[in-house]
Amino acid sequence: MSSTTGNDPSTDEAREVAAQGVPGARPVGPQVVDAADGSGDKPGTVLPDGRPEAGISGRSVRLGDRVFRALAAGSGGILLFVMAAIAVFLVWKAIPAFTNNTGNLFTTQQWNPQGSPPVFGMAAVFFGTVVSAFLAMMIGVPIAIGIALFISQYAHRKAATTLGAIVDLLAAVPSLVFGMWGLYFLIPETQGFQQWLSVYFGWIPIFDNPTATTAGQFGKSLIIAGIVLAIMIIPIVSAVTREVFLQTPRETIDAAWALGATKWEMIRTAVLPFGRAGMISAAMLGLGRALGETIAVALVLNSGFRINWHLTEPGGDTFASTIALKFGEAGGNPTAIAALVAAGLFLFVITLIVNSIARMVIARRKEFTA
């Protein structure tokens, strides 16, 4: 039996022509909607199935845009207001310390704001803050980046999920727990290690401890504070860098594989360049915590208010630990309280400077995040 389907119009064009020839027939296929009837947003706006797109009132769009813009601007304004209010408060409350201090604020290695006359300086606390944070960065950041690379590039899916959850859990551990761990476990267990550093690397001044002759004489020192801070910043830096590495474009990774790169070559040429700005941002987050950490550092340091280059020798101070330890001693003395506020102002300024430098570095490497 011969088929007659070939005699019927089989294309869209033929069906449309046939429909136009029949009175009352509706043309087949998408049609342009006239804006005059109010059923379309603009002339020519149709959906794939031929139905007109629902119109949106221009007035409602403009109103919603204005409301959202006002809310966003208000949020940004609140942030700027809070930052400015904190800065003004710190400067205002620190003025009595600046006017009554008889010592040099930048070079005096003494803290006696309650004396007559008051004498104090920020040299020792600035040194301790910078050294402990530097040690934390040198120890913690490479380990954190290594953990992030393993979780994002090497570990199997289940192992990566488990390790990621553990890292996130460590980030939520209170700093008091880290401080107690450093005080009751790290200090006793590292006596031999500190003695080994002093004996075999004592020719390097930072590892020499002239006051200790036996293992039991090593105690609360800057190197212990640096190790505790390093452990505290590892979860933060690792979590941020892990997410950055996972955002590496698949095309970049595939291009490295196509060129015959090994696993490490792919990471070095594709993942690390893309995540460079993210790694810097993560490191700055870790540095911010290391600079401002209070209770953990206060538990593993002995206050001495002197610049001590021997990292294994007991003694050391930071801005945050000084504020915490000396606040109870300040009592109702206005100069003593003002001196502690001045220390907070110094820490505030240092944090702003560090973050500004980090922003400048990230801006210079913006092309790696494209």
N, C-alpha and C positions, 0 to 999 in steps of 0.2 A: 504494500500500500504506500503510495507516495505521500510525503508530508506536504502540507499546505502552509506551514509556518513561515516558509521563506517568502510568501507573498504578502505577509503582514509587516507593517513597520516595526522594526526591532530596536531601533536606536532611540535615545532620548529626544533627539531632534525631530525624528519622524513622529513620535508620539505627541510632541508639543504641537507640531504642525497639524496633525490630525485633530487634536483637541480644539485648536483654534477654528477649525472648519465646522465644528458642531455647535449649534446655538446653545448657550448656557453652560457649556463645558468649561472646566477650570484648567488652565494650563498647568502642566506638570513641571515640578522643579522649583528651586528657590526663586523668589521674586523680590524685587526691590520695593521697600516699603516707603511710601511717601510720608515725609515728616509733617505734612499739613494735617494729617488725620490724628496726630498725637499719639499714635501707637508705636512709634519708633523713636530711638534716641537721636538719630540723625539719618539723612538720606543714605540709602545703600546698606543699612545695618540689618542683616538677616542672620538667622541661625542656619546650621548645616541642613536641617530638615525643611527649610523654607519658612518657618514661623518667625514673625518679627520679634526682635529682642525687646524686652520690657524696658520702657523708658525710665530714666531717673531724673528727678527734678533738679535743675541746676541750682535752685535756691537751697534745697536740702544739702547738696554737696558742698556748697560754699559755707553753709552754717556749720556742718560737721567739721570741715577743714579748719574753720576759725576756732572752734572749741578745742579740737585736738592740738592746734598750734599753741593756744593759750595754756593748755595743761602742760605741754612739753616745755614751753618757755618758763612756766612757773616752777616746774621741777628743777630745771637748770638754775634758775634764780635762787631757789632755796639752798641748793648746794653751795653756790658762791657766797650767799649770805652767811651760812654756817661756817665756812672756811674763814671768811673775813671776821666774823664774830669771835672765833677761837683765837685768831692772831691778835686782835685788839685786846681781848681779855688777858692773854699771856703778857703782852707788852705792858699793859696798864698795871697788872699785879706785880710785874718784875721791876718796875721803876724804883721802889724803895731799896731793892738789893743793889741796883747799879749806883745809886746815890750814896748809900751808907757803907759800901764795901771799901776797905782800905787796902786791899790787895789787888793784884793784877788779875782781872777776870780770865785772861787767856793763858797766863803762865804760872800762876800760883798753884802749888801742889799742897793745898791745905783746905780744910773745911771746918770753919768755926764761925758761922754767922751769928751765934749767940754770944760770942765773946765781946769784950770791950777793949778796943774797938772790934767790929766784925771783920773777919778776914776769911775769904774763901775764893776759890778759882775753879775753872772748868778743865784745866789741863789734864789732870789724872783721869777724870771720868770720860773725857773725850777720847783719850788714848785707849782706855779699856773698852769703850763702846766700839771704836773702829777696829781694834785688834780682834776682839771676840767675833764681831760680825764678819771680818775678813776670813778668819779661820773657818767659820761656819760655811761661808760661800766656797772656799777652796775644797773643803771636804764634802759638803752636801750636794752642791750643784752637779758635779760630774757623776756622782752615784745616782742622783735623781734622773738625769738624762739617760743614763744607762738603763735604769729600770723602765723608763718610758719607751725606749727603743725596743727593749725585750718584749714588753707587753703588746706594743702596737705592730711589731714587725716579725718577731720570732715565735712567740708563744702561740700554742693552739687556742682555739676559740674558748674552750672551757677553762683552760688554765689562765688565759688572759682575763676572762671575766672574774675568776676567783682572785687573782692578784690585784686587779683593779679595785675590787671591793675592799681588799685588805688595805691598800694604799689610802683609799678614801676614809676608811675607819681610823687609820692612824692620824689623819688630819683632824679628826674630831676629838682626839685625846686631850684632856686639859693639860695646860703647861705645868700645873702643880705636880702631876704624875711624873712628867719627865724630870722635873727638879728633884723629886724624892728618889727616883731611879738613879739619877746622877750622884746624889748625896750618899745613898746607902749601898749602891752596887758599883757604880763606875769608879768612884774615887778609891775604894778599897781594892778593887780588882785591877786597877791600872798602876798600882804602886811600883810593881816590877818593871812595867813598860816605861814609866817616867824615869826610873833609876837607870834603865838601859839607855834611854835617850841622853841622860846627863853624863853617863860614863863614856859612851862611845861617840856621841856627837856633841860633847860639851865644848869642843873647839868652836862650835857655832854658838855665838852668845845667847841666842834665843832659847837654846836647849840646855844651857848650863844652869845648874842650881847650886850655888856655892854654900847654901845654908843647910843642905841635906847630905848626909853621909850614908844613911841606911834607907831601905825601901819604905819603912813606915813613916818617914818624915815628909813624904810628898802628899800634899793635900789639895785644898781648894785653890785652884790656879786658873789662869786664863785659858790654858789648853783644855782643861776639863770643861770650862764654859763654852769654848768653841765646839767641842765634840757634842755636847748636849744640844746646842743650838743647831748644829748640822743635822742631827737626827730629827729635830723639830721641823726644819724647813724642807726635808726630803719629801714628805707627802704632798705638800703644796706645789713644789716645783715639778714633781713627777706627774701629778694629776693634770696640771695645765699643759705641760709639754706633750703628754700622751694624747690629749685631745687635738693639739696642733698637728702632731704627726699623722693622726688619722684623717686629717682634712687634706692631705697631699693629693693633688689632682691625679686621677687614675691614668690620664693620658701621659703625664710626666713619668710615672712609674713604668708604664708599658713601653714608652720610648726608650727608657734605660735598658729594659729587658731586650728590646728589639736590637739594640746596639751590642748585645752580647755581654752586658755588665753582670758581674757577680752580685751576690746579695749585698755585700758591704759596699761595692761600687755603686749600686743602685741607691743605697741609703746615703752615701756620701755626695752623690751628684744630684739626687732628686729630693729626698726627704729632708736632709739637714738644711740645704739652702732655702727650701720653702718654709721651714719652721724656725729660721734664724731669729726673726723678729719675735715670734712667740716664745722662744727660749729666753730671749733677753727680758721680755715682759715677765715670764715666770720667775726668772732669777731676781728681778726687782721686787716681786711680791715676797719672795723668800728673804731678801735683804731687809725689806720693811719689817717683817716679823722679827728678824734677828736683831735689828736696831732697837725695837721697842719692847722686846721680851723682858718681863719683870721678875716674876716670882721664881721661875726656874733658875735664872742667873743669880738671883739673890741667895738661893740655897746652896749654890756650888762655888761661891766666891767669898773670900775674906776681905772686908773693906780695909784699905790701907791708904788711899789718897796719895799715891805716888806713882810716877811713871816707872813701871817695872818691865824691862826688856826680857827678863828671864821668864819664859812662858810656863815653865814647870815649877816655879817658885810660888808659894802661897801669897795671895794678895791680888787685888784688882777691883775696879769699880766701873760701873756703867751709869749712864744717865738714868735709866729706868730703875735699876736696883738701888741707886742712891736715893731717888725720890721715895721708893717704897720703904727703905730701911730708916731713913732720917725723918720721915713724916711724923712718926710718933714722938721723936725727940724735939721737934720744933715747938710743940706746945702752943702757947699763945704768943710767941715771939714774932712780931710782924716781919722782922728782917730775915729770920730763919725760914719762914713760910715763903717770903718773896724770893729767897735764894733757890728754894726748890722749884718755884714757878719759873725762875730764870733757867734752871736746868731743863725744864720741860720746853721752854721756848727754844733753847739750843737744839734739842732733839727734833722739834717741829721744823726748824729751819733746815737742819741736815736732811731730814726726810724729803722735804720739798726740793732741795738741790739734787739729791740722788734721783728722784723721780723725773725731774726736768732733764737731767743728763740722759737718763734712759729713753725719754721721749725723743730727744735729739738723735740718739743712736738708731732708734727704730725708724725715724723718719728718713734717715740716710739709706736704710736698707729696705725701703718700702717695695722695691721692685721684686724682692724675693717672695713676697706674700701675694703677688698677683695671681 
